[in-house]
Amino acid sequence: MAALASVRRSDTYRLLAESREQINSAIEDLPADKMLVPLINDWSVKDILTHITSWDELLLPDIYRLARGHAAGLACNVQEANDKWNDLLMRVRRHFPLDQVLAEFAETRDALLKALDEVPDDQFDSGYIPGNCQVTAFHDWEHARDIRAWRDREGL
């Protein structure tokens, strides 16, 4: 069982690294002023990064819970609930300046990976963490795609 858990763990770490590289690549060399221009509805690149960071931060307490052998708190994934979380998270963070957003974007993923290191294999292998990390990676890829499409449209 430990071998299966370690494979899942390494696959999960690789997935998170690859997806983060996709979004970092999508914003590479993008001037700061362009990161503030709306590209999806009224969201800018800065807002997208804030949004992604918010969800990483929301996942962290559950990872700490699992590391202590406790139950996860966000064990549901209902679109209506996600939309409400998005609204709330963005309302309290949208005013953050770009330099803070970029710093927290990097710091939060590092904290997420460090927290994953603390989760015992049996908890890691429970499905909650690999599943949520897959959602997190897809989230990065989805928004990296959005940013790349916008950059292509704008010739950036």
C-alpha positions as CSV (number, residue, x, y, z in Angstrom):
1,M,0.0,0.0,0.0
2,A,2.9,2.4,0.7
3,A,4.2,2.1,-2.8
4,L,0.8,3.0,-4.2
5,A,0.6,6.0,-1.9
6,S,4.0,7.2,-2.9
7,V,3.2,6.9,-6.6
8,R,0.1,8.9,-6.1
9,R,2.0,11.5,-4.0
10,S,4.7,11.9,-6.7
11,D,2.1,12.1,-9.4
12,T,0.1,14.6,-7.5
13,Y,3.2,16.8,-6.9
14,R,4.1,16.6,-10.5
15,L,0.6,17.5,-11.6
16,L,0.6,20.6,-9.4
17,A,4.0,21.6,-10.6
18,E,3.1,21.2,-14.3
19,S,-0.1,23.1,-13.9
20,R,1.5,25.9,-12.1
21,E,4.2,26.1,-14.8
22,Q,1.4,26.5,-17.4
23,I,-0.1,29.5,-15.7
24,N,3.4,31.0,-15.0
25,S,4.2,30.5,-18.7
26,A,0.9,32.2,-19.6
27,I,1.8,35.4,-17.6
28,E,5.5,35.4,-18.4
29,D,6.7,38.8,-19.7
30,L,3.2,40.3,-19.4
31,P,3.6,44.0,-18.4
32,A,2.1,44.9,-15.1
33,D,-0.3,47.4,-16.6
34,K,-1.7,44.6,-18.9
35,M,-2.3,42.4,-15.8
36,L,-4.9,44.9,-14.7
37,V,-7.0,44.9,-18.0
38,P,-10.2,42.9,-17.8
39,L,-10.1,39.8,-20.0
40,I,-13.0,37.6,-18.8
41,N,-16.1,39.6,-18.0
42,D,-14.6,42.1,-15.6
43,W,-11.7,39.9,-14.3
44,S,-8.1,40.8,-15.1
45,V,-5.1,38.6,-14.9
46,K,-4.5,40.0,-11.4
47,D,-8.1,38.9,-10.5
48,I,-7.6,35.4,-11.9
49,L,-4.4,35.0,-9.9
50,T,-6.2,36.2,-6.8
51,H,-9.0,33.8,-7.5
52,I,-6.6,30.8,-7.9
53,T,-4.7,31.8,-4.8
54,S,-7.9,32.0,-2.8
55,W,-8.8,28.4,-3.7
56,D,-5.3,27.2,-2.8
57,E,-5.7,29.0,0.6
58,L,-9.1,27.4,1.1
59,L,-7.7,23.9,0.6
60,L,-4.8,24.4,3.1
61,P,-6.8,24.0,6.3
62,D,-8.2,20.7,5.1
63,I,-4.7,19.5,4.3
64,Y,-3.6,20.4,7.8
65,R,-6.7,18.6,9.2
66,L,-5.8,15.4,7.2
67,A,-2.2,15.7,8.4
68,R,-3.5,15.6,12.0
69,G,-5.7,12.6,11.1
70,H,-8.9,14.6,11.2
71,A,-11.7,14.8,8.7
72,A,-11.7,17.4,5.8
73,G,-14.2,20.2,6.1
74,L,-14.7,21.0,2.4
75,A,-15.6,17.5,1.3
76,C,-18.3,18.7,-1.1
77,N,-18.0,20.2,-4.5
78,V,-21.3,21.7,-5.5
79,Q,-21.2,24.4,-8.2
80,E,-23.7,26.7,-6.4
81,A,-21.5,26.6,-3.3
82,N,-18.3,27.2,-5.4
83,D,-20.0,30.2,-7.0
84,K,-20.8,31.7,-3.6
85,W,-17.2,31.0,-2.4
86,N,-15.9,32.7,-5.5
87,D,-18.0,35.8,-4.9
88,L,-17.0,36.0,-1.2
89,L,-13.3,35.4,-1.8
90,M,-13.1,37.9,-4.6
91,R,-15.0,40.6,-2.6
92,V,-12.5,40.6,0.2
93,R,-9.3,40.3,-2.0
94,R,-10.0,42.1,-5.2
95,H,-8.5,45.4,-3.9
96,F,-5.1,43.7,-3.3
97,P,-2.2,45.4,-5.2
98,L,-0.5,43.4,-8.0
99,D,2.7,42.9,-6.1
100,Q,0.8,41.4,-3.2
101,V,-1.2,39.2,-5.6
102,L,2.0,37.9,-7.3
103,A,3.7,37.2,-4.0
104,E,0.7,35.4,-2.5
105,F,0.2,33.4,-5.7
106,A,3.7,31.9,-5.3
107,E,3.7,31.7,-1.5
108,T,0.4,29.9,-1.3
109,R,1.3,27.1,-3.7
110,D,4.6,26.6,-1.8
111,A,2.6,26.4,1.4
112,L,0.2,23.9,-0.2
113,L,3.1,21.7,-1.3
114,K,4.8,21.9,2.1
115,A,1.5,21.0,3.9
116,L,1.1,18.0,1.6
117,D,4.5,16.8,2.8
118,E,3.0,16.5,6.3
119,V,0.0,14.3,5.3
120,P,0.5,10.6,6.2
121,D,0.3,8.2,3.2
122,D,-3.0,6.6,4.4
123,Q,-4.7,10.1,4.6
124,F,-3.0,11.2,1.3
125,D,-4.3,8.1,-0.4
126,S,-7.8,8.6,0.9
127,G,-8.8,10.2,-2.4
128,Y,-9.7,13.6,-1.0
129,I,-6.2,15.1,-1.6
130,P,-5.4,13.6,-5.0
131,G,-8.9,14.5,-6.2
132,N,-8.7,18.1,-4.9
133,C,-5.2,18.5,-6.3
134,Q,-6.5,17.4,-9.7
135,V,-9.2,20.0,-9.5
136,T,-6.6,22.6,-8.4
137,A,-4.3,21.6,-11.4
138,F,-7.3,21.8,-13.8
139,H,-8.1,25.2,-12.4
140,D,-4.6,26.4,-13.2
141,W,-4.7,24.9,-16.7
142,E,-8.2,26.4,-17.4
143,H,-7.1,29.9,-16.4
144,A,-3.8,29.6,-18.2
145,R,-5.8,28.8,-21.3
146,D,-8.0,31.8,-20.8
147,I,-5.0,34.1,-20.4
148,R,-3.2,32.7,-23.4
149,A,-6.4,33.1,-25.6
150,W,-6.7,36.7,-24.4
151,R,-3.0,37.4,-25.1
152,D,-3.5,36.0,-28.6
153,R,-6.5,38.1,-29.2
154,E,-4.7,41.2,-28.0
155,G,-1.4,40.4,-29.7
156,L,0.4,40.3,-26.4
